[in-house]
């Protein structure tokens, strides 16, 4: 619980809707199973907290009261506002939307468009809000706004009627559906406390001593039960490939079917593992040209394909490539869901539970999770746990479809938290994160080709032999080389 009384999921998504779901169930138990005053008071407290009866005097329902989020993560609401942590308010007020709420026990909240953990909205968030509000209305009463009062609220169509809220124009300071809390006021002052860490999970070559909730930690994942999020599915735009400039490094994986890929022709290869065993040039699929790089993921043994492809050191790089998973690709494994995909890195490529310390580099790879949910798997100096930070991208990989992944990483200046990472999937930006510390003076020097199921061990292996295809790799310091 927070100090103010909200049931919170520490460092996880969606505390607000989950607290309201619990509130609905406990009040339902009190009403229909067995009277329980403790349950009933809990239900009232959760709804009151989210409507503004909390240490910040802050409503987590947009438009309710005088102090509420102005920068939720919602494209239609944002309008022209960038998907970043700037103070620019969204163009449109998303009236009635419930944001994710606090993620720590200190009652803090940051009103930032790029904070998916605390400032996301969704139908699944508002469902328990509506259910709990109706339940409290039935138990304690309330009043609907008149058409005139409703029309006076900014953003509400004046032809709308019967909009059920307990806050009225005559009593604007009432922040609760419960009449006895009408004296509680929402102050106009807003407090936003920056908590830049999200949730943690996974990586390879970790000691087998760490634990998950139900099984020993494998080499590369900590929490196979990452929280689910609303998935926004959009078809990838068909875009022509940009022609990389002279400073770009590119690989089209053209060659004879079945041959090995000679990475040293394109990159300065520091080391390579299992490429000759699991990767080959293939004419089965191609995003452009005639062939692509086919990677096999076996069902009966652990693969751990990886390579450190060296690139000239620089503070900022863009990296893009296309990936396509088999029609029958198993994202979920025998028991746990997860697998790695290539990204940028530096130095010793901190991973496997080796937290970046400023001198051992960093890694910025992707992962697929359950049913293809896409995440950025980021090792950075301020990650919240031992293993890399699992940052949900709000979208998913589809089987049998080419997806374009693009990332920009800018390492921080020595001793400063001014690094940044941006991610685009299918040419749509899905992540913008700043205020990061990657290293103490090291620059990006690696295109890290890393892909396998896991984690480590048979619980992560696919149920059958499956394949993925990679094509049109581009690494550059110029964003136009990757189509931005």
C-alpha positions in Angstrom: 0.0 0.0 0.0 1.0 3.6 -0.5 1.2 5.9 2.5 -2.1 7.3 1.3 -3.8 3.9 1.2 -3.8 2.8 -2.4 -3.2 -0.9 -3.1 -0.2 -0.6 -5.5 1.8 -2.9 -7.7 5.4 -1.7 -7.0 7.2 -1.0 -10.3 4.5 -2.5 -12.4 1.7 -1.4 -14.8 -1.8 -0.3 -13.9 -2.1 0.0 -10.1 -5.3 2.1 -10.5 -7.4 -0.3 -12.5 -6.3 -3.3 -10.5 -7.1 -1.5 -7.2 -10.5 -0.6 -8.5 -11.1 -4.2 -9.6 -10.2 -5.3 -6.1 -12.5 -2.6 -4.7 -15.4 -3.9 -6.9 -14.9 -7.5 -5.7 -14.6 -6.6 -2.1 -17.7 -4.4 -2.1 -19.6 -7.1 -4.0 -18.6 -9.6 -1.4 -19.9 -7.3 1.3 -23.1 -6.7 -0.5 -24.0 -10.2 -1.7 -22.0 -12.8 0.2 -21.4 -11.7 3.7 -21.3 -8.2 5.3 -17.7 -7.2 5.9 -17.0 -3.7 7.0 -13.3 -3.9 6.4 -13.9 -4.9 2.8 -16.4 -2.1 2.3 -14.1 0.5 3.7 -11.3 -0.8 1.5 -13.5 -0.4 -1.6 -14.5 3.2 -0.7 -10.9 4.1 0.1 -9.6 2.9 -3.3 -12.1 4.9 -5.3 -11.7 8.0 -3.1 -8.0 7.9 -3.5 -8.1 7.8 -7.2 -10.6 10.7 -7.4 -8.3 12.9 -5.3 -8.4 12.0 -1.7 -4.6 11.4 -1.5 -1.5 13.1 -0.4 -1.1 14.9 -3.7 -4.8 16.1 -3.8 -4.6 14.7 -7.4 -7.3 13.0 -9.4 -6.3 10.1 -11.6 -9.5 10.5 -13.6 -8.9 13.1 -16.4 -11.3 16.1 -16.1 -12.4 15.2 -12.6 -11.6 18.0 -10.1 -9.1 20.7 -10.6 -5.9 18.8 -10.6 -5.6 15.8 -13.0 -3.2 14.5 -15.7 -2.8 16.7 -18.8 -0.4 14.5 -20.7 -1.7 10.9 -20.8 -0.2 8.4 -23.2 -2.8 8.5 -25.9 -2.2 9.5 -29.5 -5.6 11.1 -30.2 -5.4 13.1 -27.0 -1.7 14.1 -27.7 -2.4 15.5 -31.1 0.6 17.6 -32.1 2.4 17.0 -28.8 5.5 14.8 -29.1 5.8 11.4 -27.4 8.3 12.6 -24.8 8.7 13.9 -21.3 8.2 17.5 -22.2 5.8 19.8 -20.3 3.7 20.5 -23.4 0.1 19.5 -22.6 -1.9 17.3 -24.9 -4.0 19.1 -27.5 -7.2 17.4 -26.3 -8.5 16.6 -22.8 -9.4 12.9 -22.6 -12.3 13.5 -20.3 -13.2 10.6 -18.0 -10.1 8.4 -18.8 -8.4 6.7 -15.8 -4.6 6.7 -16.0 -2.4 3.9 -14.6 -1.7 5.6 -11.3 1.2 5.4 -8.8 3.8 2.7 -9.3 5.6 3.2 -6.0 4.5 3.3 -2.3 5.5 7.0 -2.0 2.2 8.1 -3.7 4.1 9.8 -6.5 3.0 10.2 -10.1 4.6 11.7 -13.2 2.4 13.2 -15.8 4.4 12.3 -18.9 3.3 11.1 -22.3 6.2 8.6 -22.5 5.6 7.0 -19.1 3.5 4.0 -20.0 3.6 2.6 -16.5 1.8 5.4 -14.8 0.1 7.5 -17.5 -1.3 4.9 -19.9 -5.1 4.8 -20.5 -7.3 2.1 -21.9 -10.8 0.6 -22.0 -9.6 -2.1 -19.6 -8.6 0.7 -17.2 -12.0 2.4 -17.2 -14.1 -0.7 -16.9 -13.4 -1.3 -13.2 -13.7 2.5 -12.6 -17.2 2.4 -14.1 -18.1 -0.8 -12.2 -16.9 0.5 -8.9 -18.5 4.0 -9.3 -21.9 2.4 -10.2 -21.6 0.1 -7.2 -20.8 3.1 -4.8 -23.6 5.1 -6.3 -26.1 2.3 -5.6 -24.9 2.1 -2.0 -24.5 5.8 -1.2 -26.4 7.8 -3.8 -25.3 10.7 -6.0 -26.6 13.2 -8.5 -26.4 13.4 -12.3 -25.4 16.7 -13.8 -28.1 18.7 -15.6 -27.8 19.3 -19.3 -26.7 22.9 -18.6 -24.1 21.9 -16.1 -22.8 19.2 -18.3 -22.5 21.5 -21.3 -20.4 23.9 -19.3 -17.6 21.3 -18.9 -14.8 21.9 -21.4 -14.8 19.2 -24.1 -18.3 17.8 -23.4 -20.8 18.0 -26.3 -23.7 20.1 -25.0 -26.2 17.7 -26.6 -25.1 14.9 -24.3 -27.2 14.3 -21.2 -27.4 12.0 -18.2 -23.6 12.0 -17.6 -23.4 10.4 -14.2 -20.7 11.9 -12.0 -20.9 12.9 -8.4 -18.9 16.1 -8.8 -21.3 19.0 -9.6 -20.8 22.5 -10.9 -22.4 23.8 -7.7 -19.9 21.8 -5.6 -16.8 21.6 -7.7 -14.5 20.7 -4.7 -16.3 17.4 -4.0 -13.8 14.7 -5.2 -15.6 11.6 -4.0 -18.7 9.6 -5.0 -19.3 9.3 -1.3 -21.3 12.2 0.2 -19.5 12.1 3.5 -16.2 13.0 1.7 -17.6 16.1 0.1 -15.4 18.3 2.3 -12.2 16.9 0.8 -10.8 19.5 -1.6 -8.6 19.1 -4.7 -6.0 21.8 -4.7 -4.8 23.3 -8.0 -1.2 22.8 -7.2 0.2 19.7 -8.9 3.1 17.6 -7.7 4.9 15.4 -10.2 7.7 13.2 -8.9 10.0 11.6 -11.5 10.5 7.9 -11.2 12.2 6.9 -14.4 12.5 3.1 -13.7 9.8 0.7 -14.9 9.6 -3.0 -14.4 12.4 -5.6 -14.6 12.8 -9.0 -16.0 15.4 -11.0 -18.0 18.7 -12.0 -19.9 21.3 -14.7 -20.8 24.1 -16.4 -19.1 22.9 -15.5 -15.7 23.7 -17.8 -12.7 21.1 -20.4 -12.1 20.6 -19.3 -8.4 18.1 -16.5 -9.0 14.4 -17.4 -8.6 11.1 -16.8 -10.4 7.8 -17.1 -8.6 7.5 -20.8 -9.5 10.8 -22.0 -10.9 14.5 -21.5 -10.6 15.9 -18.5 -12.5 17.3 -19.6 -15.8 20.3 -17.9 -17.5 18.2 -15.1 -18.9 14.9 -14.3 -17.4 13.6 -13.3 -14.0 9.9 -12.8 -14.2 8.0 -14.8 -16.9 4.8 -13.2 -15.7 5.3 -9.7 -17.0 2.1 -7.7 -16.8 0.0 -7.5 -19.9 -1.0 -4.2 -21.5 -3.5 -3.0 -24.1 -2.2 -4.0 -27.5 -2.6 -1.5 -30.3 -2.5 -3.4 -33.6 -1.8 -1.5 -36.7 -0.6 -2.9 -40.1 2.8 -1.9 -41.1 3.0 0.7 -43.8 4.6 -0.4 -47.1 7.7 1.7 -47.4 10.4 1.8 -50.0 13.9 1.1 -48.6 16.1 4.1 -48.2 19.5 4.0 -49.9 22.1 4.1 -47.0 24.7 6.8 -47.3 28.4 6.3 -47.5 28.8 6.4 -43.7 26.2 3.7 -43.1 26.9 0.0 -42.5 24.4 -2.3 -44.2 23.8 -6.0 -44.7 21.3 -7.4 -47.2 22.2 -11.0 -46.6 22.3 -11.8 -50.3 24.1 -15.0 -51.3 23.7 -18.6 -52.2 20.9 -20.5 -50.5 22.2 -22.5 -47.6 25.6 -20.7 -47.4 26.9 -19.2 -44.2 26.7 -15.4 -43.8 30.2 -13.8 -43.9 29.7 -11.0 -41.3 33.3 -9.9 -41.6 32.6 -8.5 -45.0 30.3 -5.9 -43.4 31.4 -5.6 -39.8 34.4 -5.9 -37.6 33.5 -9.2 -35.9 34.9 -9.4 -32.4 33.3 -12.8 -31.6 30.6 -15.0 -32.9 28.7 -17.9 -31.3 26.6 -20.6 -33.0 26.2 -18.7 -36.3 27.5 -21.7 -38.2 25.0 -24.0 -36.4 21.8 -22.0 -36.5 22.1 -19.2 -39.1 22.3 -19.4 -42.9 21.5 -17.5 -46.1 18.0 -18.6 -47.3 15.8 -18.1 -50.3 12.7 -19.2 -48.3 11.9 -15.6 -47.5 13.3 -12.1 -48.5 12.2 -8.6 -47.6 14.2 -7.3 -50.5 16.4 -9.0 -53.0 16.4 -12.8 -53.2 17.6 -14.0 -49.8 17.6 -13.2 -46.1 19.4 -14.5 -43.0 17.4 -17.5 -41.7 17.8 -18.4 -38.0 16.7 -21.7 -36.6 15.4 -22.1 -33.1 15.5 -25.8 -32.1 12.9 -27.5 -29.9 15.2 -30.1 -28.4 18.2 -28.1 -27.2 19.4 -24.7 -26.0 20.5 -22.2 -28.7 22.3 -19.0 -27.7 23.1 -17.4 -31.1 25.0 -14.2 -30.7 27.7 -12.0 -32.3 29.5 -8.8 -31.5 29.6 -6.9 -34.8 31.9 -4.0 -34.3 31.0 -0.5 -35.6 33.0 2.8 -35.3 32.5 4.2 -31.8 30.0 7.1 -31.6 27.8 8.7 -29.0 24.6 8.2 -31.1 23.5 5.5 -33.5 20.4 4.4 -35.4 19.9 0.7 -36.1 17.1 -0.8 -38.2 16.3 -4.2 -39.7 13.4 -6.3 -40.8 12.3 -9.6 -39.1 9.7 -12.2 -40.0 8.6 -15.1 -37.9 7.3 -18.4 -39.2 3.6 -18.9 -39.5 3.9 -21.5 -36.7 6.5 -19.6 -34.6 6.2 -20.5 -30.9 6.5 -17.2 -28.9 5.6 -18.9 -25.7 8.0 -21.9 -25.2 7.2 -25.0 -23.2 6.5 -23.1 -20.0 7.9 -19.5 -20.1 7.6 -16.9 -22.8 10.5 -14.9 -24.1 13.3 -14.6 -26.6 15.9 -12.1 -27.7 16.3 -10.0 -30.8 19.3 -7.9 -32.0 20.1 -4.3 -30.8 22.8 -1.8 -30.1 25.5 -2.1 -27.4 28.9 -1.0 -26.1 32.0 -2.4 -24.5 31.6 -5.7 -22.8 27.9 -5.7 -23.6 26.6 -5.8 -20.0 24.0 -8.5 -19.7 23.4 -11.9 -18.0 22.7 -10.2 -14.7 25.8 -8.1 -14.9 24.4 -4.6 -14.2 26.1 -1.8 -16.1 28.6 0.0 -13.8 29.9 2.6 -16.2 32.8 0.6 -17.5 31.3 -2.7 -18.7 29.1 -1.3 -21.5 25.3 -1.7 -22.0 22.9 -3.5 -24.3 19.6 -2.4 -25.9 18.0 -5.4 -27.5 14.4 -6.4 -28.1 12.4 -9.3 -26.8 9.3 -11.1 -27.8 7.1 -12.1 -24.9 3.8 -14.0 -24.6 2.0 -14.3 -27.9 4.5 -12.0 -29.5 4.2 -9.0 -27.2 7.1 -6.7 -28.1 9.4 -5.2 -25.5 12.7 -3.3 -25.4 15.1 -5.2 -23.1 17.5 -2.5 -21.8 20.6 -2.9 -19.6 21.4 0.6 -18.2 23.1 1.9 -15.0 19.9 2.8 -13.2 17.8 -0.2 -14.1 15.6 -1.2 -11.2 16.9 -4.7 -10.7 19.8 -7.0 -11.4 18.6 -8.0 -14.8 17.7 -5.8 -17.8 14.7 -3.6 -17.8 11.7 -4.9 -19.7 10.0 -1.9 -21.4 6.7 -2.8 -23.0 6.3 -1.2 -26.5 2.5 -1.5 -26.6 2.4 -3.6 -29.8 3.2 -7.2 -30.8 4.9 -9.3 -33.4 2.6 -11.1 -35.9 3.5 -14.5 -37.3 4.1 -14.6 -41.1 4.6 -10.8 -41.4 7.7 -8.7 -42.0 8.2 -6.2 -39.2 10.7 -3.3 -39.2 12.5 -2.5 -36.0 14.3 0.8 -35.6 16.1 2.1 -32.5 18.1 5.2 -31.7 20.4 5.2 -28.8 22.4 8.2 -27.5 24.7 7.5 -24.7 24.9 9.9 -21.8 27.8 12.4 -21.2 30.2 11.1 -18.5 28.6 11.4 -15.1 25.3 12.8 -16.4 21.8 11.2 -16.8 21.1 12.6 -20.3 21.2 9.4 -22.4 18.1 8.5 -24.5 16.6 5.7 -26.5 13.8 5.8 -29.1 12.1 2.9 -30.8 10.0 2.7 -33.9 8.1 -0.5 -35.0 6.9 -0.6 -38.6 7.8 3.1 -38.9 5.5 4.1 -36.0 7.2 5.5 -32.9 6.4 3.3 -29.8 9.0 4.5 -27.3 10.8 7.6 -26.3 12.9 7.5 -23.1 15.4 10.0 -21.8 17.2 10.7 -18.5 19.3 7.5 -18.9 22.8 6.6 -17.9 24.4 3.9 -20.0 28.2 4.3 -19.4 30.8 6.6 -18.0 32.5 7.7 -21.2 32.1 4.6 -23.4 30.6 5.1 -26.8 28.3 2.8 -28.8 30.6 0.3 -30.7 28.5 -2.8 -31.3 25.6 -4.0 -33.5 24.7 -6.9 -31.1 23.2 -9.8 -33.1 21.6 -11.8 -30.4 18.6 -14.1 -30.8 17.3 -17.3 -29.1 14.5 -18.5 -26.9 15.1 -17.7 -23.3 16.2 -17.6 -20.7 18.0 -20.9 -20.6 16.7 -24.4 -20.3 14.0 -26.5 -21.7 11.2 -24.5 -20.1 11.9 -21.8 -22.6 12.4 -23.9 -25.7 9.8 -23.8 -28.5 7.4 -26.8 -28.8 8.7 -27.5 -32.3 11.5 -26.4 -34.6 10.8 -22.9 -35.8 12.5 -20.1 -37.8 12.8 -16.4 -38.1 14.2 -14.4 -41.0 16.3 -11.1 -40.9 16.9 -8.7 -43.7 18.1 -5.2 -44.6 20.2 -4.5 -41.6 21.4 -0.8 -41.4 23.5 0.9 -38.7 24.2 4.6 -39.1 24.7 7.9 -37.3 22.4 9.5 -39.8 18.7 8.9 -39.2 17.8 9.2 -42.9 19.8 6.0 -43.6 17.1 4.1 -41.6 14.2 5.9 -43.2 13.5 8.5 -40.5 
